[in-house]
Amino acid sequence: MTSFDPDIRRVAHLLADAARAVVLPYFRASSLVADNKLSGGYDPVTEADRAAERAMREILAKERPDDAILGEEYGTVAGTSGLTWVLDPIDGTRGFVSGTPTWGVLIALSDANGPFYGIIDQPYIGERFEGAPNGAVLNGPHGQFTLATMTPRDLSKAIVFTTFPEVGAPEDAAGFKAVASKAQLTRYGMDCYAYALVAAGQVDLVIEAGLAPYDICAPIAVVQAAGGLVTDWQGNPAHGGGRAIAAANPQIHAQALEILKHF
Protein backbone atom coordinates (compact mmCIF):
# COMPACT_ATOMS: atom_id res chain seq x y z
CA MET A 1 0.00 0.00 0.00
CA THR A 2 1.46 3.33 -1.03
CA SER A 3 -1.37 5.35 0.54
CA PHE A 4 -3.79 4.78 3.39
CA ASP A 5 -7.52 5.16 2.80
CA PRO A 6 -9.10 6.83 5.86
CA ASP A 7 -12.27 4.85 5.22
CA ILE A 8 -10.39 1.76 6.38
CA ARG A 9 -9.96 3.25 9.83
CA ARG A 10 -13.58 4.35 9.98
CA VAL A 11 -14.89 0.90 9.13
CA ALA A 12 -12.40 -0.89 11.39
CA HIS A 13 -13.58 1.12 14.38
CA LEU A 14 -17.19 0.37 13.47
CA LEU A 15 -16.28 -3.31 13.59
CA ALA A 16 -14.48 -3.00 16.92
CA ASP A 17 -17.33 -1.00 18.45
CA ALA A 18 -19.88 -3.56 17.27
CA ALA A 19 -17.87 -6.47 18.62
CA ARG A 20 -17.47 -4.74 21.99
CA ALA A 21 -21.20 -4.21 22.31
CA VAL A 22 -21.95 -7.83 21.48
CA VAL A 23 -19.25 -9.50 23.55
CA LEU A 24 -19.29 -7.61 26.84
CA PRO A 25 -22.68 -8.86 28.11
CA TYR A 26 -21.34 -12.42 27.89
CA PHE A 27 -18.09 -11.80 29.77
CA ARG A 28 -18.14 -13.18 33.32
CA ALA A 29 -21.84 -13.97 32.91
CA SER A 30 -22.98 -16.97 34.94
CA SER A 31 -25.06 -18.12 31.98
CA LEU A 32 -22.12 -18.32 29.57
CA VAL A 33 -21.89 -21.69 27.81
CA ALA A 34 -18.69 -22.81 26.09
CA ASP A 35 -18.75 -25.54 23.43
CA ASN A 36 -15.62 -27.58 22.75
CA LYS A 37 -14.41 -27.60 19.12
CA LEU A 38 -12.13 -30.62 19.73
CA SER A 39 -12.89 -34.29 20.29
CA GLY A 40 -9.57 -34.56 22.12
CA GLY A 41 -8.32 -31.60 24.15
CA TYR A 42 -10.10 -28.32 24.74
CA ASP A 43 -10.69 -25.46 22.33
CA PRO A 44 -13.74 -23.52 23.50
CA VAL A 45 -16.10 -21.40 21.45
CA THR A 46 -19.05 -19.41 22.78
CA GLU A 47 -22.05 -17.59 21.37
CA ALA A 48 -20.11 -14.40 22.08
CA ASP A 49 -17.50 -15.49 19.49
CA ARG A 50 -20.15 -16.29 16.90
CA ALA A 51 -22.33 -13.24 17.52
CA ALA A 52 -19.40 -10.82 17.40
CA GLU A 53 -18.18 -12.20 14.09
CA ARG A 54 -21.69 -12.06 12.64
CA ALA A 55 -21.99 -8.42 13.70
CA MET A 56 -18.68 -7.52 12.05
CA ARG A 57 -19.56 -9.38 8.85
CA GLU A 58 -22.87 -7.54 8.60
CA ILE A 59 -21.04 -4.21 8.74
CA LEU A 60 -18.53 -5.28 6.11
CA ALA A 61 -21.27 -6.50 3.80
CA LYS A 62 -22.76 -3.01 3.91
CA GLU A 63 -19.68 -0.80 4.12
CA ARG A 64 -17.01 -2.77 2.19
CA PRO A 65 -18.83 -5.29 -0.04
CA ASP A 66 -15.90 -5.66 -2.46
CA ASP A 67 -13.42 -6.79 0.21
CA ALA A 68 -12.83 -10.43 1.11
CA ILE A 69 -13.28 -11.73 4.66
CA LEU A 70 -11.44 -14.42 6.59
CA GLY A 71 -12.89 -15.12 10.03
CA GLU A 72 -12.31 -17.79 12.64
CA GLU A 73 -15.94 -18.82 13.08
CA TYR A 74 -17.47 -18.47 9.61
CA GLY A 75 -14.61 -18.97 7.18
CA THR A 76 -13.91 -17.10 3.96
CA VAL A 77 -15.95 -14.77 1.76
CA ALA A 78 -14.37 -13.92 -1.59
CA GLY A 79 -13.83 -10.34 -2.70
CA THR A 80 -12.74 -8.38 -5.76
CA SER A 81 -10.76 -5.49 -4.25
CA GLY A 82 -7.55 -7.39 -3.44
CA LEU A 83 -8.08 -6.63 0.26
CA THR A 84 -9.05 -9.10 2.97
CA TRP A 85 -10.44 -8.39 6.44
CA VAL A 86 -9.06 -10.95 8.88
CA LEU A 87 -11.27 -11.31 11.96
CA ASP A 88 -10.91 -13.12 15.26
CA PRO A 89 -13.97 -12.13 17.30
CA ILE A 90 -12.45 -13.37 20.56
CA ASP A 91 -8.77 -14.25 20.51
CA GLY A 92 -8.20 -16.08 23.75
CA THR A 93 -11.56 -17.75 24.37
CA ARG A 94 -9.95 -19.85 27.11
CA GLY A 95 -9.19 -16.61 28.92
CA PHE A 96 -12.67 -15.31 28.15
CA VAL A 97 -14.39 -18.29 29.77
CA SER A 98 -11.96 -18.05 32.70
CA GLY A 99 -12.83 -14.40 33.36
CA THR A 100 -9.35 -13.02 32.67
CA PRO A 101 -9.20 -9.76 30.65
CA THR A 102 -6.37 -10.91 28.38
CA TRP A 103 -8.55 -11.85 25.39
CA GLY A 104 -9.30 -9.42 22.61
CA VAL A 105 -11.07 -8.69 19.36
CA LEU A 106 -8.63 -8.89 16.44
CA ILE A 107 -9.28 -6.99 13.22
CA ALA A 108 -6.78 -6.73 10.37
CA LEU A 109 -6.80 -5.68 6.76
CA SER A 110 -4.39 -7.43 4.41
CA ASP A 111 -3.30 -7.07 0.83
CA ALA A 112 -1.12 -9.43 -1.21
CA ASN A 113 1.86 -8.60 1.00
CA GLY A 114 0.15 -9.23 4.32
CA PRO A 115 -1.55 -7.11 6.98
CA PHE A 116 -1.00 -3.35 6.84
CA TYR A 117 -3.66 -2.23 9.33
CA GLY A 118 -4.82 -3.81 12.55
CA ILE A 119 -6.67 -3.43 15.83
CA ILE A 120 -6.25 -5.33 19.09
CA ASP A 121 -9.27 -4.35 21.18
CA GLN A 122 -9.75 -5.34 24.84
CA PRO A 123 -13.39 -4.41 25.52
CA TYR A 124 -13.51 -5.03 29.28
CA ILE A 125 -10.46 -2.88 30.03
CA GLY A 126 -11.51 -0.45 27.31
CA GLU A 127 -8.15 -0.40 25.55
CA ARG A 128 -7.84 -0.28 21.78
CA PHE A 129 -4.41 -0.74 20.19
CA GLU A 130 -4.33 0.39 16.57
CA GLY A 131 -1.58 -0.01 13.99
CA ALA A 132 -1.62 1.75 10.62
CA PRO A 133 0.97 2.73 7.99
CA ASN A 134 1.37 6.11 9.70
CA GLY A 135 2.00 4.71 13.20
CA ALA A 136 0.40 3.05 16.21
CA VAL A 137 -1.79 4.46 18.98
CA LEU A 138 -3.52 3.29 22.13
CA ASN A 139 -6.91 4.69 23.10
CA GLY A 140 -8.08 3.77 26.57
CA PRO A 141 -9.43 4.94 29.92
CA HIS A 142 -6.33 7.07 30.52
CA GLY A 143 -6.36 8.82 27.14
CA GLN A 144 -4.62 8.42 23.81
CA PHE A 145 -0.95 7.55 23.53
CA THR A 146 1.47 6.95 20.70
CA LEU A 147 2.79 3.41 20.83
CA ALA A 148 6.50 2.67 20.55
CA THR A 149 8.27 -0.62 21.17
CA MET A 150 11.07 -1.08 23.67
CA THR A 151 14.61 0.06 22.85
CA PRO A 152 17.27 -2.65 22.44
CA ARG A 153 18.60 -4.60 25.39
CA ASP A 154 20.29 -7.95 25.71
CA LEU A 155 18.24 -11.15 25.79
CA SER A 156 19.48 -11.70 29.35
CA LYS A 157 17.42 -8.63 30.38
CA ALA A 158 14.38 -9.45 28.26
CA ILE A 159 10.76 -10.21 29.11
CA VAL A 160 9.38 -13.08 27.02
CA PHE A 161 5.72 -14.07 26.68
CA THR A 162 3.79 -16.99 25.23
CA THR A 163 0.21 -18.14 25.71
CA PHE A 164 0.62 -21.84 26.52
CA PRO A 165 3.52 -23.38 28.47
CA GLU A 166 3.55 -26.27 25.96
CA VAL A 167 3.64 -23.67 23.09
CA GLY A 168 2.85 -26.22 20.37
CA ALA A 169 4.49 -29.48 19.37
CA PRO A 170 7.36 -30.76 21.56
CA GLU A 171 9.93 -29.27 19.17
CA ASP A 172 8.15 -25.89 19.35
CA ALA A 173 8.23 -26.02 23.13
CA ALA A 174 11.93 -26.85 23.08
CA GLY A 175 12.64 -23.82 20.89
CA PHE A 176 10.69 -21.52 23.17
CA LYS A 177 12.38 -22.88 26.29
CA ALA A 178 15.80 -22.42 24.71
CA VAL A 179 15.08 -18.69 24.34
CA ALA A 180 13.21 -18.31 27.63
CA SER A 181 16.06 -19.93 29.56
CA LYS A 182 18.30 -17.02 28.55
CA ALA A 183 15.75 -14.28 29.35
CA GLN A 184 15.21 -12.50 32.63
CA LEU A 185 11.45 -13.05 32.92
CA THR A 186 8.97 -15.41 31.24
CA ARG A 187 5.19 -15.02 31.46
CA TYR A 188 2.34 -17.19 30.18
CA GLY A 189 -1.33 -17.02 29.29
CA MET A 190 -1.65 -13.52 27.86
CA ASP A 191 -3.23 -14.34 24.47
CA CYS A 192 -3.30 -11.37 22.07
CA TYR A 193 -2.69 -8.90 24.91
CA ALA A 194 0.96 -9.98 24.94
CA TYR A 195 1.42 -8.56 21.43
CA ALA A 196 -0.26 -5.34 22.52
CA LEU A 197 2.30 -5.08 25.31
CA VAL A 198 5.13 -5.44 22.80
CA ALA A 199 3.66 -2.50 20.88
CA ALA A 200 3.31 -0.55 24.13
CA GLY A 201 6.99 -0.93 25.00
CA GLN A 202 6.46 -3.26 27.96
CA VAL A 203 7.63 -6.60 26.56
CA ASP A 204 10.61 -7.62 24.41
CA LEU A 205 9.39 -10.85 22.78
CA VAL A 206 6.32 -12.98 22.15
CA ILE A 207 7.09 -16.45 20.79
CA GLU A 208 4.30 -18.79 19.69
CA ALA A 209 3.47 -21.72 17.40
CA GLY A 210 0.41 -23.39 15.94
CA LEU A 211 -1.19 -20.09 14.97
CA ALA A 212 -3.87 -19.48 12.36
CA PRO A 213 -3.82 -16.35 10.16
CA TYR A 214 -6.61 -14.74 12.20
CA ASP A 215 -4.48 -15.16 15.36
CA ILE A 216 -1.52 -13.20 14.06
CA CYS A 217 -2.51 -10.71 11.33
CA ALA A 218 -3.76 -7.94 13.63
CA PRO A 219 -0.81 -8.34 16.04
CA ILE A 220 1.59 -8.07 13.09
CA ALA A 221 0.06 -4.78 11.98
CA VAL A 222 0.03 -3.29 15.49
CA VAL A 223 3.53 -4.40 16.51
CA GLN A 224 5.14 -3.31 13.24
CA ALA A 225 3.40 0.06 13.26
CA ALA A 226 4.85 0.64 16.75
CA GLY A 227 8.39 -0.07 15.52
CA GLY A 228 8.73 -3.80 16.14
CA LEU A 229 8.81 -6.73 13.77
CA VAL A 230 7.03 -10.06 13.46
CA THR A 231 8.33 -13.05 11.50
CA ASP A 232 8.26 -16.81 11.64
CA TRP A 233 11.10 -18.67 13.37
CA GLN A 234 13.22 -18.52 10.22
CA GLY A 235 12.81 -14.79 9.71
CA ASN A 236 10.15 -15.09 6.99
CA PRO A 237 6.66 -13.52 6.86
CA ALA A 238 4.33 -14.87 9.56
CA HIS A 239 0.90 -13.75 8.40
CA GLY A 240 0.04 -17.23 7.12
CA GLY A 241 0.13 -18.60 10.67
CA GLY A 242 2.25 -21.35 12.19
CA ARG A 243 5.24 -20.25 14.24
CA ALA A 244 5.72 -16.57 15.05
CA ILE A 245 8.08 -14.30 16.93
CA ALA A 246 7.11 -10.71 17.71
CA ALA A 247 10.08 -8.59 18.72
CA ALA A 248 10.43 -5.07 20.04
CA ASN A 249 13.40 -4.29 17.81
CA PRO A 250 15.74 -5.90 15.26
CA GLN A 251 18.47 -6.53 17.84
CA ILE A 252 16.41 -8.67 20.22
CA HIS A 253 14.79 -10.33 17.22
CA ALA A 254 18.19 -11.37 15.90
CA GLN A 255 19.27 -12.78 19.27
CA ALA A 256 16.13 -14.87 19.63
CA LEU A 257 16.12 -15.96 15.99
CA GLU A 258 19.68 -17.24 16.27
CA ILE A 259 18.33 -19.73 18.80
CA LEU A 260 14.94 -20.48 17.24
CA LYS A 261 16.22 -21.18 13.74
CA HIS A 262 17.69 -24.46 14.98
CA PHE A 263 14.27 -25.84 15.91
N, C-alpha and C positions, 0 to 999 in steps of 0.2 A: 504494500500500500504506500503510495507516494503522498497521499493526502488523507485526512481523516474527516469523514462525513459526520457532522454534529448530530444528525438524526440517529446515528448508531447509539450515541450516549443517551439520547432521549428515550429510545425504545428499551434499551438495556435497563434503565432505571424503572420504567414501567413494569418490566418483567420482575425485577427484584422487589418492587413494592407489592406487586400482586402475590408473589410467593410468600412474602412476609405475612400478609394478611391471612392467607390460607393456612399457613403452617403453625403460627403461634397458638391458636386455640387448642391444638393437639399436644403441644409441648408440656410435659409434666401433668397431663390430664390422666385421671385415674381410669378413664374409659378407653385409653389408647390400646389398640390391639396391633400386635406385630406378627405378620406372617413370615415364615421362613422360606427363602427361595431355594434352599439346598436340601437334598435328601440326606446328605452327610455333612455335618458341620452346621454353622449358623450364619446366615446372611439375611438380616431382617429387612422387611419392607412394610410400610404402613400406608394407611389412606392419606396421610399427610404428604408422603412422597408423591403418590399418584395425583392427588388433587392439585398440588402445586405445579406439577409439570403440565397438567391439563390447562391450568390457568395461564401459564406462560405460552403454551402453544396457541391458545385462543387469541392472545394478543398478537403473536407473530403472524397468524393467518390474516389478521386484519391490517396490521401495520407494515409488515414486510413479507408479502405473499410470494415474492420471487426468491427468497432466501431458503436454503435447505435447513433442516433441523436434524440434529442427532441428540437424543435424550436417553437417559438411563432406563426409564420405565416404559416408553412407548416407541423406541426405535428411531428409524430414519424416515424423513420426508424429503423427497428430492426437490431441488430448486434449479433456477436458471441463471442466477446472478453471479455464481462463482463463490458465494459466501455461505458459510454454514454456522448456524447458532448451535453451540454445544452446551447442553443443559444437564445439570445434576441437581434435582430439586432439593434433596437433602444428602449432602456428602457427609457421611458419618452417622448413618442411621443407628448404629450400635450405641453411639454416644447419645443420640436423640432419645432412644428408648430407655437409656440409663439416667436421663435427666441432666447430663453434663452439657454446658453451653460451648462445646468445641466443634459442633457440626456447623454446616453452613450451606447456603444456596450458591451454587456455582453457575455462572453465566459467562460464556466466551463467544467471540466471533472470530472465525478462522477463514483464511483464504487458502490458496494452493500451497503457501509457505508455512502455514500453521497459524496459531492464534495471535492476533495483534491487539485485541481488546478483551478485557475480562473484569469480572466482579466476583469477589468473595464477600458474601453478605452473612452476618451473624445476627439474625433477627432479635433474639432474646436480649443480647447485650446492646443491640442497636448500632453495631459498627458495620460500616460498608467500606471495603477496600477496593479501590478501582484503579486499573492499569490501562493506559491508553498510549498511543504513539508519542504524545506530548508530556508524558509523566504519570506519576501515581499519586493518589491522594487517599486519605482516610477521612470519612465523615462519621462522627459518632457523638455520644452524649457530651463530650468535652470540646466539641468544635471540629473544625476542619484542619488537617495537617498534611503537609507534603510528605510523602513517604520516601525514605532513602535507606538502602541496605547498609549493613555494618561495614566499617573500614577493615582492611586486612589485619589479621593476626594469625599467629601460628596455630596449627591444628591442636596443639597441646593446651591451648587456651579456649578452644571452641566449645560451643553448645550445639549438640546434635540431636535432632528429633526424628522419630518415626512413629507410625501409628500402632503397629503390632510388634510385640517383642520377637515373634517368629519371622516377621518381615515378609516372607514368601516361602519359596522352596528352601530346603536346607542350605543349598549353595548361596542363595540370596542372603540368608541369615548370617552365614559365615562372612560374607563380604561386608555387611553392615557392622558386625561385631569387630572386624579387623580395623575399621575406621573408628568406631566408638571407643575401642580400647585405648586409642591414642588421644581422645578428646578429654576435656576437663569435666563435662557434664553431659549426660544422656537422659532424655525424657521421652516418654511414650504416651500414646493414646490421644494425640491432639487433632487427628483428622486434618481437614483443610486449614484449620486455624494455625497450624504450624507454618504453612507457607505464608500466611498473612503476617506472621511474626518475623519471618525472614525479610519481607518487604518493609516492615516497620523498624528494622534495625535492631531487633532483639535476639535473633538466632542466626548462627553461622550456616548451618546445613540442615536440610531435610533429605533423608535417603529412604527410598521406598521401592517396592517391586510388586508385580502383579496388578498394575494399574490398568484401567480402561481409559480411553480418550477423554470421557466426560469427568474423570477424576483429576486430570492434570492440565487440561487446556486453560481453564481460568487461572489456576495458580501460575502457569507459565507467563501469561500476559501480565499479571500483577507483579510478580517478582522481577521480571525483566524490565518493566516500566520503572521500577524503583531502583534499578541499577545492578541487579543480580543477574544470574544466568541459570538456566535449567536445561539439562541434557540427559541422555541415558548414561549408563555406566561406562560407555566407551567414548563419550564426548559427542555423540550424534544427537539429532533432534529427538525429543521425547514426546511430542504431541500425539503419537500413535498409541501411547500407553506402554505397559511393560515396566521395566526398571527406570527409575528417575532419581536424579540428584539435583536439588535446588540449592544454590550457593549464593552467599552474600556478595562475593566478589571473585574475580578470576584466580586470585592467589590461593584462597582456601579451596576453590573448586579443583585446582590443579593438584593440591596436596591430597585431597580425598580421592580424586580420579586415579592417581598413581597407585593407590591401593585397590580400588574397586575394579580396575581394568583386568585384574588377574582372576576375577571370579566370574 
